[in-house]
């Protein structure tokens, strides 16, 4: 199954996290004091930049486009092509590596041309007793020992954040695979959340509020905000759902986030 397509499975999205009654009833006003930006969008052969620009014009959402190193972008030449193809458009350009070690395929000079780099910890090596590498966005992720998984997941999370490679944004924070999502609030203890926040603060990276997964939750955002971390919105979409940021806007409003709490890439569009 392709990364992220688990959402197409009926009922999975709704099982990730129970949304509070406040979020279910809250109305987002037009004067909220935070930037309406979606910095986690992918283009495909059927969802092109012109489609994204139509959405931006209609919704007034500012977009950032990312690519996963691999099939399309795998060396300096292909990364430069990816960047140059998007430069004529009013979008930020980023990269979303899947695993540490990605930067060895590109020169520092070319990497520096990117507006931001987003990475998440959803590929978890040795995540169960069968020594499997878990791709936790898959709906059939198999976890036989929850505590064993959480230990491996935290190790992966901290290795992503603490890696010496360039990193701007920590994506999909606190996401859990479907089979243990019901235990979200007990598994994400204050200690675990603080470990992630402390590491992100030390590395001066920001935290993605992910619309498709409805993560992270209020407590984590408030903890991170109080410790000076900044945030981004991300839909992680590859189609016309780009820019749908309902959870992002609602939780940002609930946590009283303002424009000063958000990361905005330096390049002027």
Phi, psi and omega in degrees: 000133180293147180308133177081347185287357177301335183296337181289343180285129187302133173085348186289314182303319182288342183271354186294305182215141174280121181281137183294156177304327178301312182292328181292330186252348186290140175253132179272124180274168183282347184257020176301140188265055172216152184289137179269088185227139175240102185261023181220074179232139176249145172260154179224181177295335181252349175237097190257175183298326179293326175295319180294321179294326176296319178295317180299317180296321183284322188258347184066021176274133174272135186246154167235134183253132179239158175227144174274125174303136181155252188292315184267324183236114186216358176203180182302317184299313182287329176291317177299319178299316179300314180295311184296326179295335182261346184301327179291350185252152181280064177228150170280156185236124182226176178232143177237085177294154181260332185214149173304149183102354185298327189290346180292346181272352185227154177277151177303325181297318180286320177302323182294345179283346179285152177278332180192163177229126183245137179213145178233169184255032190280355171259111189245105177292146175054046187275352176216181184290350178266010176060032182271148167277121185263133173255091201285356171282347177289134182294338183259022175307131185255119179235117181266337182222108187297317181293323176298316179297314183298325177296314179294322181293318177294320177298318179294316180302311182289330177290326177293314183289317187275356179300148182283354181286159180301139178204132179251318191227133174265113187264160178050047184294136174068010177297140176238146176297156187305321188294340178237009184298333181297340182260020185311308189287335176274328181285324179274080180287164177301322182296314180295316180297320181293325176301316180293315181297316180297317179296317180296321179295317180298324182270356179059045176249160181258168186247129176281133166265113191262120186286322185289327181264347186058046176228155354280179182267178188303313185301315180296316181298316180294318176302313181294318179299314181298336181260012170089009179282153177252168189230162168227161170259143177212132178264340185047056183245161179227028185200195186294354176281355177306138178087356174281104189239038187299312179296316181303312183293319182293315181288326176296320178294318180297323182271005177058041176284143177237178182301333179289346180268004186244144172278131173232125180306151186290326187295133177280129180270000000 
